[in-house]
Amino acid sequence: MSTAARKTVVVIGAGPGLGMSVAHRFGHEGHAVALISRTDARHAGYVASLAGAGIEAASFAADVRDRDRLLSALDAITERFGTIDVLYYGPGAADLDAPRRPITETTSQDAREAMDVLYPAIDAVGRVLPGMVERGEGGLLFAGGLSAVVPMPPLGGLALSTAALRNYALTLNAALAGKGVYAGSLIIGGLIERGDIHRMVTSQPERFGDVGSRSLDPDAIADTAWDLYAERDRPEATFSAFE
């Protein structure tokens, strides 16, 4: 497929769970795939997995909290593939074991630190959205937690930032109506199979209990991500392992 005809999806937060499921799903639909994650330690395996499925892919190392590095990666992707047609934003937690204060003890500093997940999303959109609007087509997908819509006091500041990310996605959806660019939100409640957090939690049953029956299939979520982008008939989808 020629560069002009091929579309490209950028997966920010490429990991073995949902990130790679999204990469494979959009790749199956003919998109080239650009992967972004904090380190390149697992990139070779990811790219090989996609290549084995007949999907063109490239990887880029960038921590989303490093604004210059993130924007440089997006520029390199544009140079490599020509356009960025879909942006999926779903970075995982930087520190899986980081303690969190409940909402009754959350400080303003906790809230500012939690918002670190929102600001890179805005930076990334600012880089890719003008081109999408100019071409009259594109997609922006954001993955966030269930605490955006269901009160979860133990999550403290994280619940605030998740709600902010959801509101950003929904407001973009409204602002972009009629411009050919879709924005949507994936609200996820539960452990995602094959992901790093799922592996950590299931490896410590003495700490977290038996959560094997309360997990979510990343391929099913990725299917819905594609449906949201392709059908554009709703602004978000919710997945909960707690129902």
CORDA-V334867 format. One record per backbone hydrogen bond with DSSP energy under -0.5 kcal/mol. CO is the residue of the C=O (numbers start at 1). NH is the residue of the N-H. If there is no record, write none. Layout:
CO;NH / CO;NH
This chain:
2;6 / 7;32 / 8;85 / 8;86 / 9;11 / 9;34 / 10;12 / 10;88 / 11;13 / 11;36 / 12;90 / 13;15 / 15;20 / 17;21 / 18;22 / 19;23 / 20;24 / 21;25 / 22;26 / 23;27 / 24;28 / 25;29 / 26;31 / 27;30 / 32;9 / 33;58 / 34;11 / 35;60 / 36;13 / 36;14 / 37;62 / 40;43 / 40;44 / 42;46 / 43;47 / 44;48 / 45;49 / 46;50 / 47;51 / 48;52 / 49;53 / 50;53 / 50;55 / 51;54 / 54;56 / 56;33 / 58;35 / 60;37 / 60;62 / 62;64 / 63;66 / 65;67 / 66;70 / 67;71 / 68;72 / 69;73 / 70;74 / 71;75 / 72;76 / 73;77 / 74;78 / 75;79 / 76;80 / 77;81 / 78;82 / 83;85 / 85;139 / 86;10 / 86;88 / 87;89 / 87;141 / 88;12 / 88;90 / 89;143 / 95;98 / 102;105 / 102;106 / 103;106 / 107;111 / 108;112 / 109;113 / 110;114 / 111;115 / 113;116 / 114;117 / 115;118 / 115;119 / 116;120 / 118;121 / 118;122 / 119;123 / 120;124 / 121;125 / 122;126 / 123;127 / 124;128 / 125;129 / 128;132 / 129;133 / 130;134 / 131;135 / 132;136 / 132;137 / 138;182 / 139;87 / 140;184 / 141;89 / 142;144 / 142;186 / 144;188 / 145;148 / 146;149 / 146;150 / 152;155 / 153;103 / 153;156 / 155;158 / 156;159 / 156;160 / 157;161 / 158;162 / 159;163 / 160;164 / 161;165 / 162;166 / 163;167 / 164;168 / 165;169 / 166;170 / 167;171 / 168;172 / 169;173 / 170;174 / 171;175 / 172;176 / 174;177 / 176;179 / 176;181 / 180;138 / 182;140 / 184;142 / 185;187 / 185;237 / 186;144 / 186;188 / 187;189 / 187;239 / 188;146 / 188;190 / 189;241 / 191;193 / 191;216 / 192;195 / 195;199 / 196;200 / 197;201 / 198;202 / 199;203 / 201;204 / 204;207 / 204;208 / 205;209 / 209;211 / 211;214 / 214;191 / 216;193 / 216;218 / 217;221 / 218;222 / 219;223 / 220;224 / 221;225 / 222;226 / 223;227 / 224;228 / 225;229 / 226;230 / 227;231 / 227;232 / 228;232 / 235;185 / 237;187 / 239;189
